[in-house]
């Protein structure tokens, strides 16, 4: 069971990276998925060995966020503190939140607590404790809206 969990965790982390690339560079979805399948998931890059990822789950997250981005952004916007807008968020943070919200919306098979804690873990890969707590708070608030 643990290997499946680590494969999902790797898929979530890779999905956030893919969504970031799509947002920053405008890479077309088929090209982006192919690039990650062939060169990133479970590969060694600049001496770092990336964990094998659950490819279908990675694809589901990336495609799902892409397809429902407006809906996801509306849910996020509603839960940001007054005066805050998505444009003010760090670009990586935005992708962590989008992926987490998508999973809360679309993957009823993933328990709420699991989805939230997994994206808090993803946030730890990029940010300090303060930002990880922010992810926890926003996703918890959105979960109350959608589950």
Order of alpha helices (4+ residues) and beta strands (2+ residues): alpha-alpha-beta-beta-alpha-alpha-alpha-alpha-alpha
